[in-house]
Amino acid sequence: LNRFEIYLKNTNAADRLNERNAQLSARFGDTIFSDWSDDEFKEAGFDRFLKCGSCWAFATVATVETSYAINNRELRSLSEQQLLDCDLVDNACNGGHVDTALQYIYDNGLMTEYDYPYVAHRQDTCYLHGATTTIKSAVFVHPDETSIIDWLLHFGPVNVVINATADIKQYKGGVYTPDQWECENKIIGLHALNIMGYGTWNETNEKYWIIKNSWGQSYGIQQGYMYFARGINACGIEDQPMGVIA
C-alpha cells in the first residue's frame, strides 16, 4: 500500500471506532501515525521519529525524575541513553524491562540528559562521568486499582506495561477503553507507560488513569498524555505496576 492508501485505511478505522464508541468519551482520528501501517508501527518500536524501541527506558526515567522531584523539591532531566548504553541486562532499542532498569539505576545512578544525551541507538561505549541521581528503592505495587491509587497519593507515579493495540495510534482524546477482544486480537506489542494520576469523565462516568506516553508532545492530549480505562485491567495495564522512591 502507498502512503495515501494507508492513510485512508487508518482514517476509516478511526471512523468505525468513533461509531462504536459513540456513547463513550473516546475519540479517534488523524494523528502523527495516520500514514503508518500496523506493521510499520510495530517495527518502529513505537518511536515515531527515531525507530528505537526505548519506551521502557523513557517510562523508567520519567518515574525516577518525578519521584526525585517530589521528595527533593528539584526537577532533574535524566538520561535515557545511559540505560540504552550501560544497562546490558536489557536490550536497548530492542526492548527492556522496567524492573531490571530500576535495578541498574539503584546500583549505578543516572546521569543528566545534558551530560548523556539521547541518540536513539546503543553506542559501543558506556560513557559514565559526572554526578548521578540514585533511587532509594523500587517496589512492585499490588496489581489492583486501590493499591495503585494509594501509591499515587503517597509516593508518586507508577510504571505499567500494556498490550498495545493498533487502535491506540489513532487516539485523539477521551477515555480509551479497549475491550477484551481488542486486547487479545489487535496487539501490536508491549508498551511501557507511566500512570501519573486518575479521574472520572463526568459526562459518561468512565473512570480513567492519567497516562504519560513517550510518543512526543503532539500525541494524544495535554502534550503527550492520554486517559486510559481504570479499574478493569484493560490490556493488562494493572498487571505489573511498579513504584519508585528517589
Secondary structure, DSSP 8 states (H G I E B T S, - for coil): --HHHHHHHHHHHHHHHHHHTTTSS-EE---TTTT--HHHHHHTTT-TTT--B-HHHHHHHHHHHHHHHHHHS----B-HHHHHHH-TTS-TTB---HHHHHHHHHHH-B-BTTTS---SS--SS----S--B--SEEEE--SSHHHHHHHHHHT--EEEEEEEEGGGGGEEESEE---HHHHHHSEEEEEEEEEEEEEEETTTTEEEEEEE-SS-TTSTBTTTEEEEE-SS-GGGTTTS-EEEE-
